[in-house]
């Protein structure tokens, strides 16, 4: 059996184990699959029960986790790409152009100086 095609039966088995059934029966697994809207496959259920006979689910899961530790499943993404050199990019570089901004004089009107006076002596 393809492992992809047996997932609903495995899920039903595990749900029953989590629910307190140490060794779920074929009928119990079928009931869970059907009640969730699926179609139970007797041959798949028989396969699961024969594979799990005499095994503790917690031990099987722990063993599977150990196997997964060695599986490379990608990384955190690569860093940004390196910058292209002039040779690889086939580009010429020019010196940066400096732009000078002109300061604009604003007429505040009213003849006031910077400190709010009217220009008279104190």
C-alpha positions in Angstrom: 0.0 0.0 0.0 1.1 3.5 -0.7 1.8 5.3 2.5 0.0 8.4 1.2 -3.2 6.5 0.6 -3.4 5.1 4.1 -3.4 8.3 6.1 -7.0 8.5 7.1 -6.9 5.0 8.5 -3.7 5.8 10.4 -5.2 9.1 11.7 -8.3 7.2 12.9 -6.0 4.6 14.7 -4.0 7.4 16.4 -7.1 9.3 17.4 -8.4 6.1 19.1 -5.1 5.6 20.9 -5.1 9.2 22.1 -8.7 8.7 23.3 -7.5 5.8 25.5 -7.8 2.7 23.3 -4.4 1.0 23.6 -5.3 -1.4 20.8 -8.1 -0.1 18.6 -10.1 -2.7 16.7 -10.9 -2.8 13.0 -14.5 -1.9 13.6 -13.5 1.1 15.8 -11.1 2.4 13.1 -13.8 2.0 10.5 -16.3 3.9 12.6 -14.0 6.9 13.0 -13.2 7.0 9.3 -16.8 6.8 8.3 -18.0 9.2 10.9 -15.6 11.8 9.5 -17.0 11.4 6.0 -14.4 9.0 4.6 -14.6 5.5 3.2 -12.7 2.9 5.3 -10.6 0.4 3.4 -10.5 -3.0 5.2 -7.2 -4.1 3.7 -5.5 -0.8 4.8 -6.9 -1.2 8.3 -5.7 -4.9 8.4 -2.2 -3.7 7.3 -2.1 -1.0 10.1 -3.2 -3.5 12.7 -0.7 -6.1 11.7 2.2 -3.5 11.6 1.2 -2.2 15.0 0.5 -5.6 16.7 2.5 -5.8 19.9 4.0 -2.3 19.5 3.5 0.8 21.7 2.4 3.8 19.6 4.6 6.2 21.7 7.7 4.0 20.9 6.9 3.9 17.2 6.5 7.7 17.1 9.8 8.2 19.0 11.6 6.0 16.6 10.1 7.9 13.7 11.2 11.2 15.2 14.8 9.8 15.5 14.7 9.0 11.8 13.5 12.5 10.9 16.4 14.1 12.8 18.8 13.0 9.9 16.5 14.2 7.1 17.5 17.4 5.5 14.3 19.4 4.9 15.7 22.6 3.7 17.0 25.6 5.6 16.2 29.0 6.7 16.5 30.3 3.2 19.7 31.5 1.7 21.1 34.9 2.3 20.8 37.6 -0.3 22.6 37.0 -3.6 26.1 38.3 -3.9 26.6 41.6 -5.7 27.5 41.3 -9.3 31.0 42.4 -10.4 31.5 44.7 -13.3 32.8 41.7 -15.3 29.8 39.5 -14.6 27.2 42.2 -14.9 28.9 43.7 -17.9 28.2 47.2 -16.6 30.4 50.3 -16.3 30.3 52.4 -13.2 30.2 56.1 -13.0 31.1 58.4 -10.2 28.1 59.5 -8.1 26.8 62.9 -9.0 26.3 65.2 -6.1 23.2 67.4 -6.1 23.2 70.6 -4.2 19.9 71.8 -2.9 19.4 75.6 -2.9 18.1 77.0 0.3 15.0 79.1 -0.2 14.6 82.4 1.7 11.3 82.8 3.2 9.9 86.3 3.8 8.3 86.2 7.2 7.0 89.7 6.8 6.2 92.1 9.6 9.7 93.3 10.2 10.2 91.0 13.2 13.6 89.7 14.1 14.5 86.2 15.2 13.7 86.8 18.8 10.3 88.3 18.3 11.2 92.0 18.8 10.2 94.8 16.6 13.8 95.9 15.8 13.8 98.6 18.5 16.4 99.2 21.2 15.9 97.7 24.6 
